[in-house]
Amino acid sequence: MDNKAKTVIVVAGPTASGKTAFAIALAKHFNTSIISADSRQCFKELGVGVAKPTAAELQEVKHYFINSHSIHDTVTAQTFEAYALHAADAIFAHNDVAVMAGGTGLYIKAFCEGLDAIPEIEPGTRENIQNNYLKYGISWLQNQVKSIDPAFWLRAEQQNPQRLIRALEVYMSTGKSVTEFRTSAKKQRPFNIMKVGIGISKEALQHNINARVDAMVRHGLLADVEAMIPYKQLNALQTVGYSEVFKYFDGELSLETAIELIKRNTRLYAKRQMTWFRKEKEIFWIGSNAAPEMRDVFLSSYNI
C-alpha cells in the first residue's frame, strides 16, 4: 500500500504516567508493534533501574528498541532516528499503523522531524569528558558548558548530565554548538504522524514515581546496579536510578538517602519531560485513567 496512508501514533508523556499500558492497548487494538523512544531501555545490560516493559508485556506485543543495544555502544538521537525509521518500515510491511512510545523528547523529535548529522566523536574526547564528570561532578559539566557553549546552555536541561556531556563532546570535536546541528527544516516523512500525550496531575505522578522506585528496590535494583559497577563510567550508566545507588556502594550515601534521591531526581526528570512536551502544539492530551478507556477516547477523537 502507499506509505502516505500509513500512520505512526506517538505516545508521549513523563515517566510513570502510564505510557506503556496505553501504548500496549493501542498496539493490541491495531494488532501492531511498538517502537520504544526511551534512551535507556535500549541497553540490554540494564534492567530494573530503567523500568522496561515486563517480560509478559514484551511477549504480548513486539517492541523495537528494547534490549537492542549494548551499554558499550554509542547511542544518540541520530542512532535512534535511523533505527526507528527502519523499524517503522518493517512494521509497515505488514500493518498500516505503528505505535511509538517513550519520554525522550529529543528521540521523538529526531524520528518525526529529523536532525542534522553530527560528525563522529573521537572516543578519547568522550572518555575524557566522562572521566572529568565522574571526578568533579555535575557542577564541572555545568561550568564547562556554560563557558564554551552559552547558546546551548540557555536552552539546556541543566541538571541532565547526558545532555551536557553530549554538548561538550560535540563542541570539542567540531568547534560548533550542538544547537547548530538542530536548525535545519523539518524533514518530510512518507507517513502520517499523530501524537497523543498522557496528562497526569502532579500529585498522581509523584505517587506513581514513589511507588515505582519502591517496587524497583523490592525487585532487585541494588543487585542490578551492583553488577554495573565495573562500567559505571560509561555514558549509558549516567542515569537516574544508577548514579544514586553507585554512590551508596561507594559509601557516599546511605541506602535511604539514595532511594529518596532517586525519587527526587525522577520527579525533576518528569518535570523536564513535561516542559518539553507542552511546547508541542500538535499533541492531543488525554487523562491518565485506565488504558482501554484512554485508548477509546483517543481513537474516537480522531474518528479512527
C-alpha positions as CSV (number, residue, x, y, z in Angstrom):
1,M,0.0,0.0,0.0
2,D,1.0,3.6,-0.4
3,N,3.1,4.8,2.5
4,K,1.1,8.0,2.6
5,A,-1.8,6.0,4.0
6,K,0.4,4.7,6.9
7,T,0.4,6.2,10.3
8,V,2.7,6.3,13.4
9,I,0.9,7.0,16.6
10,V,3.3,8.6,19.1
11,V,2.5,8.2,22.8
12,A,4.4,10.8,24.8
13,G,4.5,12.0,28.4
14,P,6.5,11.9,31.6
15,T,7.9,8.8,33.2
16,A,5.5,6.8,35.3
17,S,2.4,8.4,33.6
18,G,1.1,5.2,32.0
19,K,2.6,5.4,28.5
20,T,3.5,1.7,28.4
21,A,0.0,0.4,29.3
22,F,-1.7,2.9,26.8
23,A,0.8,2.0,24.0
24,I,0.2,-1.7,24.5
25,A,-3.6,-1.1,24.4
26,L,-3.2,0.8,21.2
27,A,-0.9,-1.8,19.7
28,K,-3.3,-4.6,20.5
29,H,-6.2,-2.6,19.0
30,F,-4.3,-2.3,15.7
31,N,-2.6,-5.7,16.0
32,T,0.7,-3.9,15.5
33,S,4.1,-3.3,17.2
34,I,5.7,-0.6,19.4
35,I,8.9,1.4,18.8
36,S,10.3,2.5,22.2
37,A,11.5,6.0,22.3
38,D,13.4,5.7,25.6
39,S,17.1,6.5,25.7
40,R,18.0,3.9,28.4
41,Q,15.6,0.9,27.8
42,C,17.5,0.1,24.6
43,F,20.5,-1.2,26.7
44,K,20.3,-4.9,27.2
45,E,22.6,-4.9,30.3
46,L,20.3,-2.6,32.2
47,G,17.3,-4.0,33.9
48,V,15.2,-3.0,36.9
49,G,16.6,0.6,37.1
50,V,15.2,1.7,33.7
51,A,11.6,0.4,34.1
52,K,11.4,-1.6,30.9
53,P,8.1,-3.2,30.0
54,T,7.8,-6.5,31.8
55,A,8.7,-9.8,30.2
56,A,4.9,-10.6,29.9
57,E,4.3,-7.2,28.1
58,L,7.2,-7.8,25.8
59,Q,5.8,-11.2,25.0
60,E,2.3,-9.7,24.4
61,V,3.4,-7.0,21.9
62,K,6.6,-6.9,19.9
63,H,8.8,-3.9,20.9
64,Y,11.6,-2.4,18.9
65,F,14.5,-0.5,20.6
66,I,14.2,-2.5,23.8
67,N,17.3,-4.6,24.6
68,S,18.6,-3.7,21.1
69,H,22.0,-2.2,22.1
70,S,24.8,-2.7,24.5
71,I,26.0,-0.2,27.1
72,H,29.3,-0.2,25.2
73,D,27.6,1.2,22.1
74,T,27.3,4.9,21.3
75,V,23.6,5.6,21.0
76,T,22.5,9.1,20.1
77,A,19.4,10.7,18.7
78,Q,20.8,10.2,15.2
79,T,21.2,6.5,16.0
80,F,17.6,6.3,17.1
81,E,16.3,8.2,14.1
82,A,17.9,5.7,11.7
83,Y,16.8,2.7,13.8
84,A,13.3,3.8,14.3
85,L,12.7,4.7,10.6
86,H,13.9,1.2,9.7
87,A,11.6,-0.3,12.4
88,A,8.7,1.6,11.0
89,D,9.4,0.3,7.5
90,A,9.4,-3.2,8.9
91,I,6.1,-2.7,10.7
92,F,4.5,-1.1,7.6
93,A,5.3,-4.1,5.6
94,H,2.5,-5.9,7.4
95,N,0.4,-3.1,9.1
96,D,-0.8,0.4,8.2
97,V,-0.3,1.6,11.8
98,A,2.8,1.6,14.1
99,V,2.9,2.8,17.7
100,M,5.9,4.7,19.2
101,A,6.0,5.3,23.0
102,G,8.5,7.0,25.2
103,G,9.6,10.0,27.1
104,T,12.8,11.0,25.4
105,G,11.7,14.1,23.6
106,L,14.8,14.5,21.5
107,Y,14.4,11.0,20.2
108,I,10.8,11.6,19.2
109,K,11.8,14.9,17.6
110,A,14.5,13.1,15.6
111,F,12.1,10.5,14.3
112,C,9.3,12.9,13.5
113,E,11.3,15.9,12.1
114,G,14.9,14.6,11.6
115,L,18.1,16.1,12.9
116,D,21.2,17.3,11.1
117,A,24.0,14.8,11.1
118,I,26.7,15.4,13.7
119,P,30.3,14.3,12.9
120,E,31.6,11.3,14.6
121,I,33.0,12.0,18.1
122,E,36.5,10.7,18.9
123,P,36.3,8.1,21.7
124,G,39.1,9.8,23.6
125,T,37.1,13.1,23.7
126,R,34.1,11.4,25.2
127,E,36.2,9.3,27.6
128,N,38.0,12.4,28.9
129,I,34.7,14.3,29.5
130,Q,33.2,11.4,31.3
131,N,36.2,10.9,33.5
132,N,36.2,14.6,34.5
133,Y,32.4,14.3,35.2
134,L,33.0,11.3,37.5
135,K,35.8,13.1,39.2
136,Y,34.4,16.6,39.6
137,G,30.6,16.1,39.4
138,I,27.8,17.8,37.6
139,S,29.0,21.3,38.6
140,W,32.1,20.8,36.5
141,L,29.9,19.9,33.5
142,Q,27.6,22.8,34.0
143,N,30.5,25.3,34.2
144,Q,32.2,23.9,31.1
145,V,29.0,24.0,29.0
146,K,28.1,27.5,30.3
147,S,31.6,28.7,29.4
148,I,32.2,27.2,26.0
149,D,28.6,26.8,24.6
150,P,26.4,29.5,26.1
151,A,23.9,29.2,23.2
152,F,23.2,25.6,24.2
153,W,23.3,26.4,28.0
154,L,20.4,28.8,27.7
155,R,18.1,26.1,26.5
156,A,19.7,23.1,28.0
157,E,18.4,20.6,30.6
158,Q,20.9,22.0,33.0
159,Q,20.6,19.1,35.5
160,N,20.9,16.4,32.9
161,P,24.5,15.1,32.7
162,Q,23.9,13.1,29.5
163,R,22.8,16.2,27.6
164,L,25.6,18.3,29.0
165,I,28.2,15.6,28.1
166,R,26.8,15.4,24.6
167,A,27.0,19.2,24.2
168,L,30.7,19.2,25.4
169,E,31.8,16.4,23.2
170,V,30.2,17.9,20.1
171,Y,31.8,21.3,20.7
172,M,35.2,19.9,21.5
173,S,35.1,17.7,18.4
174,T,33.6,20.2,15.9
175,G,34.2,23.7,17.4
176,K,30.4,24.2,16.9
177,S,27.5,24.4,19.3
178,V,25.2,21.3,19.2
179,T,22.4,23.8,18.5
180,E,23.9,24.5,15.1
181,F,23.1,20.9,14.2
182,R,19.4,21.3,15.1
183,T,18.5,24.2,12.8
184,S,17.5,22.6,9.5
185,A,14.0,22.5,8.2
186,K,11.8,19.6,9.2
187,K,12.2,16.5,7.1
188,Q,9.1,15.2,5.4
189,R,8.3,11.6,6.4
190,P,6.5,9.3,4.0
191,F,3.8,8.5,6.6
192,N,1.4,10.3,8.9
193,I,2.3,11.1,12.5
194,M,-0.3,11.5,15.2
195,K,0.8,12.5,18.7
196,V,-1.0,11.7,22.0
197,G,0.2,12.9,25.4
198,I,-0.6,11.3,28.7
199,G,-1.7,14.1,31.0
200,I,-1.4,13.4,34.8
201,S,-1.7,15.5,37.9
202,K,1.4,16.4,39.8
203,E,0.1,14.5,42.9
204,A,-0.7,11.4,40.9
205,L,2.6,11.5,39.1
206,Q,4.5,11.9,42.4
207,H,2.6,8.9,43.8
208,N,3.4,6.8,40.8
209,I,7.1,7.7,40.9
210,N,7.4,6.9,44.6
211,A,5.6,3.6,44.1
212,R,7.7,2.7,41.1
213,V,11.0,3.4,42.9
214,D,9.9,1.4,45.9
215,A,9.0,-1.5,43.6
216,M,12.4,-1.3,41.9
217,V,14.1,-1.7,45.2
218,R,12.0,-4.7,46.1
219,H,12.6,-6.3,42.7
220,G,16.4,-6.2,42.8
221,L,17.6,-2.7,41.9
222,L,20.6,-3.0,44.2
223,A,21.8,-6.2,42.6
224,D,21.1,-4.7,39.1
225,V,23.3,-1.6,39.9
226,E,26.0,-3.6,41.7
227,A,26.5,-5.7,38.5
228,M,27.1,-2.5,36.6
229,I,29.8,-1.1,38.9
230,P,32.7,-2.1,36.6
231,Y,31.0,0.0,33.8
232,K,29.8,3.0,35.8
233,Q,32.0,5.4,33.8
234,L,30.0,4.7,30.6
235,N,27.6,7.2,29.3
236,A,24.7,4.7,29.5
237,L,25.1,4.5,33.3
238,Q,25.0,8.2,33.9
239,T,21.3,8.0,34.6
240,V,18.8,8.3,37.5
241,G,18.5,5.1,39.5
242,Y,22.1,4.1,38.8
243,S,24.0,7.2,39.7
244,E,22.5,7.4,43.2
245,V,23.0,3.7,44.0
246,F,26.6,3.8,42.8
247,K,27.1,6.5,45.5
248,Y,25.6,4.1,48.0
249,F,28.0,1.4,47.1
250,D,30.9,3.9,47.2
251,G,29.9,4.8,50.8
252,E,28.9,8.3,49.9
253,L,25.2,7.9,50.7
254,S,23.0,5.8,53.0
255,L,20.6,3.5,51.2
256,E,17.6,5.5,52.5
257,T,19.1,8.7,51.2
258,A,20.0,7.1,47.8
259,I,16.4,5.9,47.4
260,E,15.0,9.4,48.3
261,L,17.4,11.0,45.8
262,I,16.1,8.6,43.1
263,K,12.6,9.7,43.8
264,R,13.5,13.4,43.8
265,N,15.6,13.2,40.6
266,T,12.9,11.2,38.8
267,R,10.4,13.9,39.7
268,L,12.8,16.5,38.3
269,Y,13.2,14.5,35.2
270,A,9.5,14.1,34.8
271,K,9.1,17.9,35.1
272,R,11.7,18.5,32.4
273,Q,9.8,16.0,30.2
274,M,6.5,17.8,30.6
275,T,8.2,21.2,29.9
276,W,9.5,19.7,26.6
277,F,6.2,18.1,25.5
278,R,4.0,21.1,26.5
279,K,5.8,23.1,23.8
280,E,4.5,20.7,21.1
281,K,1.2,22.1,19.9
282,E,0.3,19.0,17.8
283,I,0.0,16.7,20.9
284,F,-3.6,15.6,21.7
285,W,-3.7,15.3,25.5
286,I,-5.8,12.8,27.4
287,G,-6.2,11.8,31.0
288,S,-4.3,9.0,32.8
289,N,-7.3,6.8,33.6
290,A,-7.3,3.1,32.7
291,A,-5.6,2.3,29.4
292,P,-8.5,0.8,27.5
293,E,-10.6,3.9,28.2
294,M,-7.7,6.2,27.3
295,R,-7.4,4.3,24.0
296,D,-11.1,4.7,23.2
297,V,-11.1,8.5,24.0
298,F,-8.1,9.0,21.6
299,L,-9.5,6.8,18.8
300,S,-12.9,8.4,18.9
301,S,-11.4,11.9,18.9
302,Y,-9.7,11.1,15.6
303,N,-12.5,9.0,14.2
304,I,-10.2,6.0,13.9
